[in-house]
Amino acid sequence: MVKIAQTEYPVLELIKNRWSARSFSDKLIKDNDLNTILEAATWAFSANNAQPWQFVYAHRGSAEFEAIWGCLAGGNQPWCKDAAALVVCISQDVFENGKRNDWALHDLGAANATMMLQATEMQIFGHPMAGFDRAKASTLLGLNPETHTPWVIMALGYLDSPDKLNDPYKTRELTPRTRKALKEVAKSMKIS
Ligand SMILES: Cc1cc2nc3c(=O)[nH]c(=O)nc-3n(C[C@H](O)[C@H](O)[C@H](O)COP(=O)(O)O)c2cc1C
């Protein structure tokens, strides 16, 4: 089951096919494939080409996966235990010269979106989550809170049937994706 976006305009298939899945099969992601997905992220644009992102990942079955999973909120842990990999997505909040990078979060988001499109092309589904204990994750990864911020943990994996989920996750997995109408978010500028 792929929750294909019903769009008003002829958007790329890859964009239509990406969605935040919860039901993952037991198939693991090969290192080469995970590296392909992560490299894709690094080809996103960024202010000054500062590339203010870092990704720390672990494959399911490792102690590191358990440690990252242990940072997730109670609402994310039940379905995330079956993810093939978890990736902590971190912004680097200062430029090399020490000045604050106010665009770091923007650029991390661009990198994450690029990551997800590459994954979708490879039949790998991703699900970003802000529902985690950020202080715990920072400590776990030895991050300096002055310079590095973990924003989302990305669950990655191959799709499985929604039937393996309990509610409310199963219902969410089956609910069609929706968006605001384009006219609510985009308009032609008019000088009055
Ligand atoms: C920054 C961010 C945080 C999110 N946090 C969670 C989360 O903690 N748990 C969850 O189930 N989904 C989370 N999501 C997924 C969103 O709910 C999802 O992207 C949105 O409903 C649109 O659905 P789609 O990605 O399938 O198009 C998050 C998404 C983003 C971008």
Ligand as a Chemical Component Dictionary entry (heavy atoms), coordinates in Angstrom:
data_LIG
# 
_chem_comp.id                   LIG 
_chem_comp.type                 NON-POLYMER 
_chem_comp.pdbx_formal_charge   0 
_chem_comp.three_letter_code    LIG 
# 
loop_
_chem_comp_atom.comp_id 
_chem_comp_atom.atom_id 
_chem_comp_atom.alt_atom_id 
_chem_comp_atom.type_symbol 
_chem_comp_atom.charge 
_chem_comp_atom.model_Cartn_x 
_chem_comp_atom.model_Cartn_y 
_chem_comp_atom.model_Cartn_z 
_chem_comp_atom.pdbx_ordinal 
LIG C1  C1  C 0 9.277 18.084 12.241 1  
LIG C2  C2  C 0 8.324 16.924 12.162 2  
LIG C3  C3  C 0 7.984 16.253 13.329 3  
LIG C4  C4  C 0 7.130 15.140 13.280 4  
LIG N1  N1  N 0 6.917 14.407 14.422 5  
LIG C5  C5  C 0 6.194 13.277 14.353 6  
LIG C6  C6  C 0 6.088 12.425 15.496 7  
LIG O1  O1  O 0 6.692 12.647 16.545 8  
LIG N2  N2  N 0 5.315 11.311 15.366 9  
LIG C7  C7  C 0 4.664 10.997 14.222 10 
LIG O2  O2  O 0 3.992 9.962  14.171 11 
LIG N3  N3  N 0 4.784 11.766 13.107 12 
LIG C8  C8  C 0 5.534 12.882 13.149 13 
LIG N4  N4  N 0 5.702 13.653 12.015 14 
LIG C9  C9  C 0 5.087 13.252 10.745 15 
LIG C10 C10 C 0 3.962 14.192 10.325 16 
LIG O3  O3  O 0 2.837 13.963 11.120 17 
LIG C11 C11 C 0 3.660 13.971 8.829  18 
LIG O4  O4  O 0 4.790 14.352 8.061  19 
LIG C12 C12 C 0 2.451 14.777 8.368  20 
LIG O5  O5  O 0 1.285 14.316 8.998  21 
LIG C13 C13 C 0 2.243 14.713 6.860  22 
LIG O6  O6  O 0 2.121 13.369 6.450  23 
LIG P1  P1  P 0 3.019 12.764 5.264  24 
LIG O7  O7  O 0 4.475 12.925 5.690  25 
LIG O8  O8  O 0 2.637 11.295 5.217  26 
LIG O9  O9  O 0 2.711 13.484 4.030  27 
LIG C14 C14 C 0 6.551 14.741 12.039 28 
LIG C15 C15 C 0 6.904 15.449 10.874 29 
LIG C16 C16 C 0 7.796 16.501 10.922 30 
LIG C17 C17 C 0 8.190 17.190 9.631  31 
# 
loop_
_chem_comp_bond.comp_id 
_chem_comp_bond.atom_id_1 
_chem_comp_bond.atom_id_2 
_chem_comp_bond.value_order 
_chem_comp_bond.pdbx_ordinal 
LIG C1  C2  SING 1  
LIG C2  C3  SING 2  
LIG C2  C16 DOUB 3  
LIG C3  C4  DOUB 4  
LIG C4  N1  SING 5  
LIG C4  C14 SING 6  
LIG N1  C5  DOUB 7  
LIG C5  C6  SING 8  
LIG C5  C8  SING 9  
LIG C6  O1  DOUB 10 
LIG C6  N2  SING 11 
LIG N2  C7  SING 12 
LIG C7  O2  DOUB 13 
LIG C7  N3  SING 14 
LIG N3  C8  DOUB 15 
LIG C8  N4  SING 16 
LIG N4  C9  SING 17 
LIG N4  C14 SING 18 
LIG C9  C10 SING 19 
LIG C10 O3  SING 20 
LIG C10 C11 SING 21 
LIG C11 O4  SING 22 
LIG C11 C12 SING 23 
LIG C12 O5  SING 24 
LIG C12 C13 SING 25 
LIG C13 O6  SING 26 
LIG O6  P1  SING 27 
LIG P1  O7  DOUB 28 
LIG P1  O8  SING 29 
LIG P1  O9  SING 30 
LIG C14 C15 DOUB 31 
LIG C15 C16 SING 32 
LIG C16 C17 SING 33 
# 
